[in-house]
């Protein structure tokens, strides 16, 4: 099967660099593609050109992506080019398909079921270890277990390697996390299931153990394209190399400047080191940015530092191809409420100039910054949607809605049913209403999900007036399969991380102070470098309008002023007066860990007198009770939990168990204001723990 379009016609839509990507064969190819440079266009045209010239069989081509949405986009682009038969899949989807097929042949039994109850299993393992089942802690432990797996680290290896890597799960030692990891594996074995991370481990084991199966897969897939290669983890890298099998027809694409998932195990070094790892490989660059104005691109480049520094890091310096636009706008506000109001006015003004609500977004660093923006938008009657970290069709309310519609169709297959009327009835049973709720956060997100399903059914009815519930069911199932989330006409509110891969005409970046970007918990060199890249990603989401703001008085205490990555750039606000020279040059004494003896360089470690990852004699029930008190107090004060006390301060309290105000005040991080606010209540909690 080949491509229907003439080869030269395929290349006419490409710029010179994209054309190189599409026509370079005979050696492994590494494409470093900056933000907005058309990498998807380049690699889909590469596949199409290879098919049209007979260089590759689409049916033996595997295009690997890291999101289902990206895979759907790639399939759609290839279909538009007249190419059929290419397997465009996420790495997990491709691996699962292979091991389900080959597992019975290799081991004489079906592959265990892939469980979706990861949170519950982590909670069970945590409970068996004697830890809290607090939602935040279980979420953090789940992320840490995933990091260990994608990094191919076993439970017994975890404590030493986690300490060496500076991994910290608040209030829990590395040794205890290792026990949770071991307990989690036991919980899975008892249930006879595997999880999402096991899919890749099973695939690697299968290809390693069975050369005949590896040979069969090598025969099936002879041509490879891998997108977002800067996000590859160690286990993914191992599996991809097993798939490649030493072949030359491999093209990897990525951008080290958009590497923002190192904490989850991603290693941009696999991209930057690809040419060295594959002798004879060719490096190509895409530098022409088609998304953003020169003013926005200049700022994005400046955030990364000098051109020389950018090249050293393995990335590229972007060159805008768009027409001139307004300069990025910087604003400083007294507090977060005023900031949210200012952002809402800016969005309203742009909409008044003809920019659609769905072409606008507000990006923030952490979720605790969202409520103020939601309130301000609601106050002006601006529609909005909150983008969650999970995929749209993975949201519980969406899955329930899909099951409910499918169930009704199955129960009454012969009844015609009125598509929109019946859909509305089913959605109402899940809590949908015509008007958006006044609440924010999860309440609003659930309503948005159900409203999006309603809008999809409504659009179907506008296109097919005779559509019935079965048609709605079919449309929903097809959209879910392709991960085509329904479009909602509203301003997107999202974290900077979740915005990666997306773009809008106008973007507001809020809370861009030196306490949020870089985030206050980032202290190590590599963490600070990743925070710089995150801001670069956020800036490059904007096409024409960019608004950057922060509040002088916010819940993010500590470092003040605009982010250091913007400081001193043209148009940025004036910074506070410099500290006295004596303060600037004061040396900080480096203490040593009282457990392992190593130097304490992070502020949180110095506060404790030991590395957070080092084992200390502290009662987990005390930590659990203090966490519960902190959460309750934070809710009463309507502030994030870390504003009450950071994890490091809370752990120091649990270790020292102060008996009175004087002892409590000696703990680093508890100043006069916190003493006045929390002392009596906290000491009462500690008295209860001692009794």
C-alpha positions in Angstrom: 0.0 0.0 0.0 1.5 3.4 -1.0 0.6 7.0 -0.9 -1.8 8.3 -3.7 -0.2 11.7 -4.0 2.8 12.4 -6.3 6.1 12.7 -4.3 6.9 16.2 -5.4 3.4 17.4 -4.6 3.8 16.1 -1.0 6.9 18.3 -0.6 5.4 21.6 -1.9 3.8 22.4 1.5 7.1 22.2 3.4 9.8 24.8 4.2 13.5 23.9 3.4 14.2 22.4 6.8 10.9 20.4 6.9 11.7 19.1 3.4 15.1 17.8 4.7 13.2 15.8 7.4 10.9 14.4 4.8 13.6 13.4 2.3 16.5 12.2 4.5 16.8 8.4 4.5 19.6 5.8 4.7 20.7 6.8 8.3 19.0 7.3 11.6 17.6 10.9 11.9 17.4 13.1 14.9 15.2 16.2 14.5 15.5 18.9 17.1 12.3 20.9 16.5 11.6 24.1 18.5 8.1 25.1 19.7 5.7 25.9 16.8 8.0 24.8 14.0 5.7 22.3 12.4 7.2 19.0 13.6 4.0 17.0 13.1 3.7 18.4 9.5 7.4 17.4 8.9 7.1 13.8 10.1 3.7 13.0 8.6 5.0 14.3 5.2 8.1 12.2 5.8 5.9 9.1 6.1 3.9 10.1 3.1 6.9 10.8 1.0 8.5 7.5 1.9 5.3 5.7 0.9 5.0 7.6 -2.4 8.6 6.9 -3.4 8.4 3.2 -2.3 11.0 3.7 0.5 8.7 2.5 3.1 5.5 0.3 3.4 2.9 2.2 5.5 1.7 -1.1 6.9 5.1 -1.7 8.3 5.5 1.8 9.7 5.1 2.5 13.5 4.7 6.1 14.5 5.0 6.4 18.3 3.5 9.3 20.2 3.2 10.1 23.9 -0.5 11.1 24.0 -3.6 9.5 22.4 -4.6 12.9 21.1 -1.3 13.3 19.3 -1.8 9.8 17.8 -5.2 10.8 16.6 -3.8 14.0 15.1 -1.1 12.0 13.2 -3.7 9.5 11.8 -5.9 12.4 10.7 -3.0 14.2 9.0 -1.8 11.0 7.2 -5.4 10.3 6.0 -5.4 13.8 4.6 -2.2 13.0 2.7 -3.8 9.8 1.3 -1.7 7.4 3.4 -3.4 4.4 5.0 -2.1 1.5 7.1 0.3 3.3 9.4 0.2 2.3 13.0 0.1 5.7 14.9 -0.1 4.8 18.6 1.1 5.8 22.0 4.1 3.7 23.2 1.8 2.0 25.8 -0.9 1.2 23.2 1.6 -0.3 20.8 3.3 -2.3 23.5 0.0 -3.6 25.0 -1.2 -4.7 21.5 2.0 -6.7 21.0 2.2 -8.4 24.4 -1.5 -9.3 24.3 -0.9 -11.1 21.0 2.4 -12.8 21.9 2.0 -13.5 25.6 0.0 -16.7 25.2 2.5 -18.0 22.7 5.4 -17.2 25.0 4.0 -18.3 28.4 0.9 -20.4 27.7 -1.6 -18.1 29.4 -3.4 -14.8 28.8 -1.8 -11.5 29.8 -3.0 -10.5 33.2 -5.7 -7.8 33.2 -4.5 -4.2 33.2 -5.9 -2.6 36.4 -7.3 0.9 36.5 -7.5 0.8 40.4 -3.9 2.1 40.9 -4.9 4.7 43.6 -6.7 2.1 45.7 -3.8 -0.4 45.4 -1.3 2.2 46.5 -3.5 3.1 49.4 -3.7 -0.6 50.4 0.1 -0.8 50.3 0.5 2.4 52.2 -1.9 1.2 54.9 0.0 -2.1 55.2 3.2 -0.1 55.8 1.6 1.9 58.5 1.4 5.2 56.6 -1.5 7.5 56.2 -4.0 7.1 53.4 -4.3 10.9 53.0 -5.2 11.6 49.3 -2.3 14.0 48.7 0.2 11.5 50.2 -1.2 8.6 48.1 -1.0 10.7 45.0 2.6 11.6 45.7 3.5 7.9 46.5 1.8 6.8 43.3 3.9 9.3 41.2 7.0 8.1 43.0 6.2 4.4 42.3 5.7 5.3 38.7 9.1 7.1 38.6 10.8 4.0 40.1 9.2 1.7 37.5 10.0 3.9 34.4 13.5 4.3 35.7 13.7 0.5 36.1 14.5 0.7 39.8 13.4 -2.2 42.1 12.1 -1.8 45.7 15.4 -2.9 47.2 17.4 -0.5 45.0 15.0 2.4 45.6 16.3 3.9 49.0 19.9 4.4 47.9 19.1 5.5 44.4 16.3 7.9 45.6 18.6 9.5 48.0 21.3 9.9 45.4 18.8 11.5 43.0 17.4 13.8 45.7 14.0 12.3 45.5 11.6 13.4 48.3 8.1 12.4 49.3 7.1 14.8 52.0 7.3 13.3 55.5 8.2 9.8 54.3 11.7 8.4 54.3 13.2 6.7 51.2 13.3 3.4 53.1 9.6 3.6 53.9 8.8 4.5 50.3 10.8 1.4 49.2 8.6 -0.7 51.5 5.5 0.8 50.0 6.8 -0.1 46.5 7.4 -3.7 47.6 3.9 -3.8 49.2 2.3 -2.4 46.1 3.8 -5.2 44.0 2.4 -7.7 46.5 -1.1 -6.1 46.3 -1.0 -6.5 42.5 0.1 -10.1 42.7 -2.7 -11.0 45.0 -5.2 -9.3 42.6 -3.6 -11.0 39.6 -3.3 -7.7 37.7 -0.7 -5.5 36.2 -0.7 -1.7 35.9 0.1 0.8 33.1 3.8 0.9 33.9 4.0 -2.9 33.8 3.0 -2.9 30.2 6.4 -1.6 29.1 8.3 -3.8 31.5 6.4 -6.8 30.2 7.2 -5.8 26.6 10.9 -5.4 27.3 10.9 -8.8 29.1 9.1 -10.5 26.3 11.5 -9.2 23.6 14.5 -10.0 25.8 13.4 -13.5 26.6 12.1 -14.6 23.2 14.3 -13.9 20.2 11.7 -15.4 17.9 9.1 -13.0 19.1 11.5 -10.1 18.7 12.2 -11.3 15.2 8.5 -11.4 14.4 8.1 -7.8 15.6 11.1 -6.6 13.6 9.6 -8.2 10.5 6.3 -6.4 11.2 7.7 -2.9 11.9 10.6 -1.8 9.7 10.2 2.0 9.7 9.9 4.2 12.9 9.0 7.7 13.8 9.1 8.7 17.5 7.6 12.0 18.6 8.4 14.0 21.8 11.7 12.1 22.2 12.8 14.5 25.0 10.2 12.9 27.2 11.5 9.3 26.9 12.2 7.5 30.2 14.8 4.7 30.7 12.3 1.9 30.3 10.8 3.5 27.2 14.3 4.0 25.7 15.1 0.4 26.3 11.9 -0.8 24.6 12.3 1.6 21.6 15.8 0.3 21.0 14.5 -3.2 21.1 11.9 -2.2 18.5 14.5 -0.5 16.3 16.6 -3.6 16.2 19.6 -1.7 14.8 17.7 -0.4 11.8 18.6 2.8 10.0 15.0 3.8 9.1 14.4 5.6 12.4 13.4 9.2 12.9 13.1 10.7 16.4 11.8 14.2 17.0 11.9 16.4 20.1 13.0 19.6 21.8 15.2 19.7 24.8 13.9 23.2 25.6 10.5 21.6 26.2 11.8 18.9 28.5 9.6 19.5 31.6 8.9 16.0 33.0 12.3 15.0 34.5 10.7 14.4 37.9 8.5 11.7 36.2 11.5 10.0 34.8 12.0 11.7 31.4 15.5 12.2 30.2 16.2 14.7 27.5 19.7 13.2 27.2 18.3 10.4 25.0 17.4 13.1 22.4 20.6 15.2 22.8 22.7 12.1 22.8 20.9 10.3 19.9 23.6 11.0 17.3 26.4 9.7 19.6 24.4 6.6 20.5 23.7 5.8 16.8 26.8 6.1 14.7 26.2 7.7 11.3 23.0 9.4 12.6 22.1 12.8 11.1 20.9 15.7 13.2 18.4 18.1 11.6 16.9 21.3 13.1 13.5 23.0 12.7 13.8 26.7 13.8 11.1 28.5 11.9 8.3 29.3 14.4 4.9 29.7 12.6 2.8 30.1 15.8 4.0 33.2 17.5 4.8 36.8 16.7 8.5 38.0 16.7 7.8 39.8 20.0 6.7 36.6 21.7 9.5 34.5 20.1 12.1 37.0 21.2 10.9 36.7 24.8 10.8 32.9 24.6 14.4 32.9 23.4 15.4 35.4 26.1 13.9 33.2 28.8 16.3 30.4 27.8 19.4 32.7 28.0 22.0 33.6 25.4 22.1 31.9 21.9 25.3 30.2 22.9 23.8 28.8 26.0 20.8 27.5 24.0 23.0 25.7 21.6 25.1 24.2 24.3 21.9 22.7 25.9 21.2 20.9 22.6 18.2 23.1 21.6 17.6 25.6 18.9 17.0 29.3 18.8 13.6 30.1 17.3 13.0 32.5 14.4 9.4 33.8 14.0 7.7 33.6 10.6 4.6 35.5 11.8 3.9 39.2 11.3 4.6 41.7 14.0 2.3 41.9 17.0 1.9 43.8 20.3 4.7 43.6 22.8 4.1 41.1 25.7 2.4 43.0 28.5 3.7 42.8 32.1 1.6 43.8 35.2 2.2 43.9 38.9 -0.7 43.8 41.4 -1.1 44.3 45.1 -2.6 40.9 45.7 -3.9 37.8 43.9 -7.5 39.1 43.9 -6.5 42.2 42.1 -4.3 40.2 39.7 -7.2 37.9 38.8 -9.5 40.9 38.2 -6.8 42.5 35.9 -6.4 39.3 33.9 -10.2 39.0 33.5 -10.4 42.6 32.2 -7.6 41.8 29.7 -9.4 38.7 28.4 -12.7 40.7 28.2 -11.0 43.4 26.2 -9.5 40.9 23.7 -12.9 39.3 23.3 -14.3 42.7 22.5 -11.7 43.0 19.8 -13.0 39.8 18.1 -10.8 37.1 19.8 -13.0 34.1 20.6 -13.2 32.8 24.1 -11.8 29.4 23.0 -8.7 31.2 21.6 -7.8 32.5 25.1 -6.1 30.8 28.0 -4.9 31.5 31.6 -1.9 29.4 32.6 -0.7 29.0 36.2 2.1 27.1 38.0 0.0 25.2 40.6 -3.6 24.4 41.0 -4.1 26.5 44.1 -3.8 29.6 41.9 -6.9 28.7 39.8 -9.8 29.6 42.2 -9.1 33.4 42.2 -9.1 33.4 38.4 -12.3 31.3 38.2 -14.0 33.7 40.6 -12.9 36.8 38.6 -14.1 35.3 35.3 -17.4 34.3 36.8 -17.8 37.8 38.1 -17.6 39.2 34.5 -19.7 36.4 33.0 -16.8 35.0 31.0 -17.2 31.3 30.1 -14.3 29.1 31.0 -13.2 25.5 31.3 -10.6 24.0 33.7 -8.2 21.7 31.9 -7.4 18.7 34.2 -4.2 16.6 34.1 -6.2 13.6 33.0 -7.5 13.0 29.5 -11.1 14.1 28.9 -12.4 10.6 28.3 -10.6 9.3 31.4 -12.6 11.6 33.7 -14.9 9.5 35.9 -18.0 11.5 35.0 -17.3 11.2 31.3 -16.8 7.5 31.6 -20.1 7.1 33.5 -21.9 9.2 30.9 -20.6 7.0 28.0 -21.5 3.8 29.9 -25.0 5.2 30.6 -25.7 6.1 27.0 -24.4 2.7 25.7 -26.4 0.9 28.4 -29.6 2.6 27.4 -29.0 1.8 23.7 -28.3 -1.9 24.5 -31.4 -2.2 26.7 -33.7 -0.8 24.0 -32.1 -1.6 20.7 -35.3 -1.4 18.7 -36.5 1.9 20.0 -35.6 4.9 17.9 -35.2 7.3 20.8 -34.7 11.1 20.5 -31.0 11.7 20.4 -30.7 15.1 22.2 -33.8 14.6 24.5 -32.7 11.2 25.7 -29.1 12.4 26.1 -30.2 15.3 28.3 -32.3 13.0 30.4 -29.3 10.7 31.0 -26.9 13.5 31.7 -29.3 15.1 34.2 -29.3 11.8 36.2 -25.5 12.4 36.5 -25.9 16.0 37.8 -26.0 18.0 34.5 -28.1 21.2 34.3 -28.6 23.9 31.7 -26.9 26.5 33.9 -23.3 26.3 35.2 -23.0 25.8 38.9 -21.8 28.6 41.1 -19.2 26.4 42.7 -15.6 26.1 41.5 -12.9 23.4 41.3 -14.1 19.8 41.0 -17.8 20.9 41.0 -17.3 23.1 38.0 -15.1 20.6 36.2 -17.7 17.8 36.5 -20.3 20.1 35.0 -18.0 21.1 32.2 -17.4 17.5 31.3 -21.1 16.7 31.1 -21.8 19.9 29.3 -19.2 19.0 26.7 -21.0 15.6 26.1 -24.3 17.5 25.8 -22.7 19.9 23.2 -21.4 17.0 21.2 -24.9 15.4 21.0 -26.4 18.9 20.1 -23.9 19.3 17.3 -24.8 15.9 15.9 -28.5 16.8 15.9 -27.8 20.0 14.1 -26.0 18.0 11.4 -28.4 15.1 11.3 -31.9 16.1 12.3 -33.1 12.5 12.5 -30.2 11.3 14.6 -31.2 9.0 17.5 -29.6 7.9 20.7 -27.8 5.1 19.0 -26.2 7.7 16.7 -25.1 9.8 19.7 -23.6 6.6 21.3 -21.7 5.8 18.1 -20.4 9.4 17.8 -19.3 9.4 21.4 -17.5 6.1 21.1 -15.7 7.2 18.0 -14.6 10.5 19.6 -13.4 8.6 22.7 -11.4 6.2 20.6 -9.6 9.1 18.9 -9.4 11.1 22.1 -11.2 14.0 20.4 -12.3 16.1 23.3 -15.4 18.2 22.5 -14.5 21.8 22.0 -16.0 24.2 24.5 -16.4 28.0 23.8 -14.7 29.2 26.9 -11.4 30.5 28.2 -9.0 27.6 29.1 -7.6 27.6 32.7 -4.7 25.2 32.9 -1.4 24.5 34.6 1.7 25.3 32.6 2.6 21.6 32.5 -0.8 20.5 31.1 -0.7 23.2 28.4 2.3 21.6 26.7 1.4 20.8 23.1 -1.5 23.3 23.0 -1.7 26.8 21.6 -4.0 29.9 21.9 -4.2 33.3 20.2 -3.9 35.0 23.6 -2.4 33.7 26.8 -2.2 35.1 30.3 0.6 33.8 32.6 -0.3 34.5 36.2 1.7 34.4 39.4 5.0 34.6 37.6 6.9 35.7 40.7 10.3 34.4 41.9 8.5 32.3 44.4 6.3 30.4 41.8 8.5 30.4 38.7 10.8 28.8 39.7 8.6 27.1 42.2 9.7 27.6 45.8 10.5 23.9 46.3 13.0 23.9 43.4 16.5 24.3 44.8 18.8 21.9 42.8 20.5 23.1 39.6 18.6 20.6 37.4 15.3 21.6 39.0 15.9 25.3 38.4 16.8 24.5 34.8 13.6 22.6 34.3 11.6 25.5 35.8 13.2 27.8 33.2 12.2 25.4 30.4 8.7 25.3 31.8 8.4 29.1 31.5 9.7 28.8 27.9 6.9 26.3 27.1 4.3 28.6 28.7 5.4 31.6 26.7 5.4 29.7 23.4 1.8 28.7 23.9 0.8 32.3 22.8 0.3 33.2 19.2 -0.3 37.0 19.2 -1.2 38.3 22.7 0.8 37.6 25.9 0.1 38.9 29.4 2.4 38.2 32.3 1.5 39.1 35.9 2.3 38.5 39.5 1.1 39.9 42.9 3.4 41.5 45.4 1.4 40.0 48.4 0.5 36.5 47.6 0.2 33.1 49.4 3.6 32.3 47.8 5.9 33.8 50.4 9.6 33.8 50.3 11.2 35.2 47.2 9.6 38.4 45.9 9.6 40.2 42.6 9.2 39.0 39.1 10.7 35.6 38.1 14.5 35.6 37.8 14.1 34.2 34.2 12.4 37.5 33.2 14.3 39.9 35.4 15.9 42.8 33.6 14.3 42.0 30.2 12.7 44.9 28.2 9.3 45.9 29.4 9.4 44.0 32.7 8.5 45.7 36.0 11.1 47.4 38.1 12.6 45.2 40.7 12.7 46.0 44.5 15.8 47.8 45.6 18.9 45.7 46.0 19.7 44.3 49.4 22.6 45.9 51.3 26.0 44.6 50.2 26.6 43.0 53.5 23.5 40.9 53.0 24.4 40.0 49.4 27.8 38.7 50.3 26.9 36.9 53.5 28.2 33.4 53.4 25.9 30.5 54.3 27.4 27.8 56.5 26.9 24.4 55.0 25.9 21.8 57.7 26.1 18.1 57.5 23.4 15.5 57.7 23.2 13.9 61.1 22.2 10.6 59.5 24.5 10.1 56.5 27.0 12.8 57.2 26.7 14.3 53.7 26.4 18.1 53.1 23.0 19.8 53.5 22.6 22.2 50.6 18.8 22.4 50.3 17.0 24.8 52.7 14.5 22.1 53.6 17.3 19.7 54.6 19.1 22.3 56.7 15.8 23.0 58.5 15.6 19.3 59.5 19.3 18.8 60.2 19.3 15.8 57.8 18.3 14.9 54.2 14.6 14.5 53.9 15.2 11.1 52.2 17.3 9.8 55.1 15.7 7.5 57.6 15.0 9.1 61.1 13.2 7.9 64.1 9.8 9.5 63.7 6.3 8.1 64.4 4.3 8.0 61.2 1.1 8.4 63.2 2.4 11.7 64.5 3.2 12.9 60.9 -0.3 11.6 59.9 -2.0 13.6 62.7 0.0 16.7 61.9 -0.9 16.5 58.2 -4.6 16.1 59.1 -4.4 19.2 61.4 -2.6 21.2 58.7 -5.1 20.3 56.0 -8.0 21.2 58.3 -6.4 24.5 59.2 -5.6 25.3 55.6 -9.3 24.7 54.6 -10.4 27.0 57.4 -8.0 29.7 56.4 -8.8 29.1 52.7 -5.1 28.8 51.8 -2.9 26.0 50.3 -1.6 23.6 52.9 2.1 24.7 52.4 1.1 28.2 53.5 0.4 26.9 57.0 3.6 24.8 57.2 5.8 23.3 54.5 6.4 19.5 54.6 9.9 20.1 55.9 8.6 22.2 58.8 5.9 19.7 59.6 8.4 16.9 59.7 10.7 18.9 61.9 7.8 19.4 64.4 7.1 15.6 64.3 10.7 14.8 65.0 11.3 17.3 67.8 7.8 17.2 69.4 8.1 20.7 71.1 6.5 20.9 74.5 6.0 24.6 74.7 6.1 27.9 72.8 9.8 28.4 73.3 10.8 25.1 71.9 8.3 25.5 69.0 9.7 28.9 68.1 13.2 27.5 67.8 12.2 25.3 64.8 13.3 26.9 61.5 10.4 28.2 59.5 8.2 29.1 62.5 8.5 32.9 62.8 6.5 35.4 65.0 3.6 35.5 62.6 3.2 31.7 62.5 3.6 31.5 66.3 0.8 34.0 66.8 -1.4 32.3 64.3 -0.8 28.6 65.0 1.0 28.1 68.4 -1.9 27.4 70.8 -3.7 25.1 68.4 -0.6 23.2 67.3 0.6 22.7 70.9 -2.8 21.3 71.8 -2.6 18.8 69.0 0.9 17.8 70.2 -0.3 17.4 73.8 -3.1 15.0 72.6 -0.4 13.0 70.7 1.7 12.7 73.9 -1.2 11.7 76.1 
